Amino acid sequence: MSETTYPLFCPVAMAAEMIEPRWTMLVLCELWSGSSRFSQIQRGVPGMSPGLLAKRLRDLETKGLVIKTGASGKEHSEYFTTPLADELEPVVRQLGEWAHRNIHSEVSLERLDARMLMWNIRRKINRLELPPGQCVIQFTLDDPPNVTVNYWLVFKPGIEPDLCYSDQGFSVDLFIVSSLRALTSAWMGHTSFDSEIAAGNISLIGHAIMARSLTKWLITSSYAGICQADRNSASGQIAAE
């Protein structure tokens, strides 16, 4: 048997065949998170080239995991997961939880992506905890040895938050200046926003109320609770000893 041939009578091998190759699960995760347009999916997986993303979407269609609707052009068609794919969602979620719990944070924080982080932060904002009306937050992220990058989250009443990669001339209410590592670590729950702010790794400048209520409107990753639960468990064990 060739090294590249799976024994497809094995259910695990058949499952692996469905969710391989590389990037497939990340594309599915982006679809489960609400992205449906090609451009939206691409923003959620910025490491993929447009050609590779198009190929993976075609593969997912062929496997019956994704359906494509609308016009034939990339910008006008939409992609949605099928019930077959949705059965996989809790399984993929458990894989992520296992990795977050067992792979050391130093390893997980080695290869960071500012665009992917900001795209995910964009959909984890509690708008009810921000001032009414238009609100703009600028993130300035330092990622040595790369150049410092800026992102703008723009909130307007009645529409989805917009993530801008260039200055649109809006008046900024709050500036968040941070290293990419510190912001990623706090958002993922490896550390906390309070500890990173206290250490001087994250600075907030501008709207005082927004700065004080950071942890109310900036919701951490859904995986962050796993780290917190592990820390609480460890503290309880030490106290018991």
Buried (B, 14 or more C-beta within 10 A) or exposed (E): EEEEEBEEEEEEEEEEEBBEEEBBBBBBBBBBEEBBBBEBBBBBBEEBEEEBBBBBBEBBBEBEBBEBEEEEEBEEBBBEBBEEBBEBBEEBBEEBBEEBEEEEBEEBBEEBBBBBBBBBBBBBBEEEBBBEEEBBBBBBBBBEEEEEBBBBBBBEEEEEBEBBEEEEEBEBBBBBBBBBBBBBBBBBBBBBBEEBBEEEBBEBEBBEEBBEBBBEBBBBBBBBEBBEEEEEEEEEEEEEE
